[in-house]
Amino acid sequence: MKRILAYIFVALALLLFVQQVEAQVSELPKVSGLVLEKGTGKRISDVNVVNTRTKRVVFTNAFGVFYIEAAVGDTLSITKVGYGPLKTVIYSNDDILLEMQPGIMLEEVVIARRSKRQDMEDILRDYSKKGIYNGGKNNARNLPQ
């Protein structure tokens, strides 16, 4: 009988502990915000918003609005492909407005491998085109060695 009472007591203690932890997590107020593109004011959807302290992750909706559990002093990390990352600290529970800078679009870059022999031939070809020595009849292959 004492053993059963001990198990019941331990179970009740664990239940109270779990409820207390859940209450602490849900005590965080929800902060809402709006994410816009800097310069155009266009609302940005599917932006990743992370509370760096609690590791809570949410995404903005189709209108650029998000709601996240955060306390004053928490840091939000805001990221989206094609935009520069943004970090902000929560100073109050008021709504926040965030502007993300669009990323820079790079032109296509072609990387070609060339041998040292090809590079040397290009240098010699450029030298012979200059034509400033020998009356314009430069030939790098006929230079004295």
Number of C-alpha atoms within 10 A of each C-alpha: 5 7 8 9 10 11 11 12 12 12 12 12 11 12 11 12 12 12 11 12 11 11 11 10 12 11 12 13 14 16 18 16 18 19 25 20 16 14 10 8 11 13 18 19 18 18 21 17 24 21 22 14 12 13 11 13 15 17 19 20 16 12 14 19 20 23 17 20 19 25 20 13 12 16 18 22 17 22 18 18 11 12 16 13 15 15 14 14 14 17 12 12 13 11 13 16 11 16 17 22 15 15 12 9 7 6 6 6 6 6 6 5 7 8 7 9 9 11 11 11 12 12 12 14 14 12 15 17 12 11 13 11 11 8 7 11 12 16 15 14 10 7 7 5 4
